[in-house]
């Protein structure tokens, strides 16, 4: 898992000479590695998210396609639309038509199915690895996300592998970005009508209010509803968990990670101990780590020198006791205002916040606030 280092993206430098309609960034890129082999970076090897789970192309598990031996081989039966994974003693049979998975004795494997994207079968990496005794991990690097599948005895930890593969990842990322960045069309001749492009902007317009949303997760009372609301409004936030809440809300932590939210550690007492135990718990709960934390103001400078990214609130959006929902929404938007700026808004996971967040996010949309995904590289 990641060590506590500052995760600084170099995408702008990589793209500076590339004309884009929408630039591909490290946030869009997913590498796949098998044991100590970094697979080529293309749409045939790149993982996808399906219902909060990571899926990888079926060929990733086949030694004949990757050159890396996981003890598993792949068979595709086109007539029956079936994908079969064969291990030394176990078998998984994915029926793409029925959306089921069974073992060699025709017994169902619960909550497990394959999906098809553009003719390629994708399999749930965690389910397959657990079934065949393999290990999977999910790590964010400065060059994109890394999904690694390995045997329990594989050489190199994830940190060691990322360090060893850094130059290759950088090269492949640059090549992928260049290959998948749209080239602007040549202008029409003067005597033909010009059709203006309307590309999706890489960043929000400079004259808009930009809002980063963080949620202090201390009670767990309204967290599930808050996650539901963010899915409904298609926005992402930073969820700051105390170590205790990481242990108690493990299902919701995994859900937040699966939905693309950023996880941070809330450490206002015994700071260093809380950060260490929080990252250890996060590794157990969600197989990831973080460099983002909310800590007392007097400790930020020292921790930032160590590589931590400290949340710096500019607007406290936590509800007041007895505050009505309409008054709460009005107060938060008044604090943010309509003047062009970047706002770091802190909420909590209380029932009151859960009851009002739909109205808050609706008001943000009406005012054309842009809610920015709080990646570690942006905070």
N, C-alpha and C positions, 0 to 999 in steps of 0.2 A: 504493500500500500504506500501511498505517497508519504514522504516525510514532510515535516513542517517547513516547507520552502515556499517562497512567493511564487505563485503561478502566473508568469508574465507572458502574454501572447505576443508573438512576433508577426502576426498575420498582416498588419498594415505594411510592414517593411517588405513582406513577400509579395504583396499585391500592388505596390506603389506604381509599377510600370505596366500593370495589366488593366486595360479598359473593361469596365463591367457594367452590366445592367443590374445585376445583383451579385455582389462579391461573395464567393464561397469563403467561409471562415473556419477556424478550428472547431467551432461549435457544431458545424455540419459534418465533421469528419469522424469516422469510427474505424480504427485499425483493428485487425484481427491477428492474433498470434497463437501458434500451436507449439507447445513446449518452448523451445528457444528459437523458433522460426517465425519471423514477421512475414505474414502473407502479403502478396501484392495488393496495392490499394486500388480497388475498383468496385463497381456496383455488384460484381459477382462474389465478392468476399466481404463486403461491408455489412455489419449487423443492422438490424432494424428493431424498433420498439413495437410490440403488439400487446395491448391491454396491460401495460405496465411491466411486461417481461421483455428481456432481450432475446431476439431470435437471430440465428446465424444461418447462412446458406448450408444446405445439407452436406455439400462437398467438403466443408471444413473438417468433417469427421472422418474423411476417407484418406487413408495413407497414400493411395495411388494418385490422388489429386494434389495433396499438399506436400508429400514427401516426408511428413512427420508421422511417426507411428504412435497412435493413441490406443492401439489394440482394438480398433474398431474399423470395419469396412462398410461400404455403402453399396446398396443394390436398389435400382429403380425399375419398377415393373410398370412400363408405360400403359399396357393394356388395362391393368387394374387400377392405374393412378395411385400406386402405392410406393412408399419409400421405406426401405428396410435397412436398419443398422444392425450389424452382426458383430458381437463381441466373442470372446473365447467361450463363454458359457451362457450369455444372455442375448436376447434379441428384442428389438423394438420395431414394431410394424405400424407405420403411419398410413392411414387411409385418408388421402387428400379429399376424396369425395364425401365421405361420411364425417370427416372431422374427428376421427377417433385414433387411439393408439392402443395396441395390444402387445402382449408378450408372445413368446413362441408356443405357449400353451393356450393361446386364444383368450387369455384373461385380460380384461381391460386395465390399462394404466391410467388412473384417474387424473383429471385436470391436465391432460397432456394432448396436444394436437399440433399438427403442422399447418402452415399457411403457404400460399403461393403468391408470389409477386413477379409479374412479367415473365411467367413461365419457370421461375426458379422456386424450388421448395425450400422453405425456411423452417428450422427446428428450434424449439425452446432450449436455450443453452443450459440453463440451470437444471432443468428436468433430465436432459440427456446425460449431463455430467454426473448428477446424483445417481442415476440408474446404473451407469457403467463404472462408478468409482473414480471419476475424474474430478478435477478441481477447476472451477471457473472464477475469474475475478474481473472487476470493472474499475478501471483507473482513469483519471483525467490527467493528461499530460499537456505540455505547452503546444503540442502539435495536433491535438485532438484526443478523443476518447480511445482507450485501448481495452478491448475485450480479449482476455487471454484464457486459453483452454490448455490444461496440462495434466500430466500424470502426477500422482502424489510424490514421485521421486525426481521430478524434473529439476534440472540444474537451474540456478539463478532465481532469486526472489523477484517479485514484480519490480521493485525499485532497481535492482541490479540489471534486470532485463531492459527497462526503460533507459537506463544510463548507457548500456552497451549498444542499444539500437537507436540512440538519439540522432545520429547523423543520417542514418537510413530513413528514419521517420521524417526528418526535415526535408530530405530530398524527395521522398514520395509524396509528401504533402504539397510541396511546391509544384510538382508535376501534375498532381490531381487537380489543384486549384486552377492551373493554367488550362488544363484540358476541359474543365467543366465550367469555365467562366465564359458567358456569352460574349461574342464579338459584335459590337454595334454594326448595324447595317450601314452600307454606304449611302450617302444622301442621294435623294432623287435628282435627276437632271433638272435644271432651272425651269424648263417649260412644263414640268409635271407638278401637280399639287403635292405639297409636303405633308406627310402624315406624321405628326409628332409622336415620339415614344412616350410611354407612361410607365417607366420601370418602377419596380418596388424599391423604395429608398433603403440604403444600407443602414442609415441612422435617421432618427426622427428629425424633422425640420428644426432649425436652430431657434425658431421663434415659438416653440412649444414648451409647455411645462413637462419635464421628465421626472417620473416618480419611481424610485426604488422602494419596494415594500418589504419590510421585515416583520416577522411575527415572533414574539417572545413566547416560547412554549414552556410554561411553568405549571399549568394546571391540567391540561389535556381535555378540559371540559368541552371546548367548542372546536377543537382542531379538525375533526372529521368534516364538520359542516363547512369550515373555512376552506379546506381542500376541495370540497364539492363546488363551492362558489368560484374558486379560481379556475377550475376546469370549465365551468359554465361560461366564464368571461374570457377564457383563453389567455390568462396571464400567469406569470410565475413570480414567486417570491423567495425570500431568504427565511428559512425556519431555524430559529435559534433555540436549541434544546439544552437544558441543564443535563448533566450526566444522569441524574435520577430519572428524568423524563425519557432519555434515550433508552433506558432499560425498561421503563414501564409502558412506553408507547411504541414498542419496536415495530408492530404492524404498520402503524401510521408513518413511522420514519421510513420504512421501506416503500410505502406508497408514495410519500413525498419525493423520494429519490427517483422512483419509477416514472412519476409525472414530470420530471425535469426540473424540479425545484432545487435550490441550493441549500445545503445543510451547514449550519454553523453551531458553535458551542457558546452557551451562555454561562459565563464564569465571573460572578461578581464577588465571590468569597473563595479563599484558598485557590487563587487564580491558576497558578501553574499546575497544581495537583488536579484541578478540575479540567484543565485543557488536556492534560495527559490521559486522565481516565476517560474523558469524553471521546477522544479520538480512538482509544482502545475499544470502547463500547461500540462506537460507530463502525469499526472494522468488523466486529462480531455480528452486529445487527444488519448492516447493509453492505458489507464488503467494500467499504470506501473510507476515505479520510477527508479531512477538511483543513483549510488554513484560515478560515473565517471565524471570528469570535467577537462577542460583545463583552468587554471588560471595563473595569473602572478607568476613568479618563486618565488618571495619573500613571497607569501602567501601560498605556498604549504605545508610547514611543519605544520603550524597551522591548516590548513584544514584537513590534513592527520591525525592529532591527533583527530579530530572530527569524523573521519570515512570515509572521502572522499578519493577516489583513483584518484590521479592526473596524467594526461597524461604527460609523459616526452619525448619529441621529441628528437631523435638523428639525423634524416635526414629531412631537409626541402625539400619536393618534389613539392612545388607549382611552376607552370610555370612562367617563366619570360615574361615580355611584349615583344611581337613580336617573341618569341622563336618558331622555327619550331618543329613539332612533333618529327621528327627523332633525332634532337639535344636534345630535352627534354628527351626522353627515354635514350639516351646515357649518359646524365648528371646524371640522377637519378641512373642508374645502376653503374656508376662510383663512385658515392658517397657511394653506398652500398658496392660495391666491392665483391670479392669472398672469402674473409677470413671468416672462421667460426665465427659467432657472431649473436647476436640478435639485430635487427634494429627496431626502432620505427619511422615509416615514416609518415609524415603529408602531405596530399594533400588538395586541396580546391574543391569547387563545381562549379568552373568556367566552361565556355564553352570550354576553352583550355584544361582543365583536362579531361572533358568529351570526347573530340576529340582524346585524346592520351591514355586514360587508357587501351583500348583494346591492344594497342601495348606494353604498360608497363607490363601488366599481361602476355602477350604472351612471352615477354622477360624474365620475372621472371620464367616462366615454362621452357623455354629453358635453363636457367642457373641453373635449379633445386633449385631455392629458394623455401622455404616452407612458404606460407602465413598462419599465425596462427590466428584462430578465437579469437578475443580480448574479451574474457569473463571477467567479473569483477574480477573473482577469479584468473586470470592469469596476469593482468596488474601490 
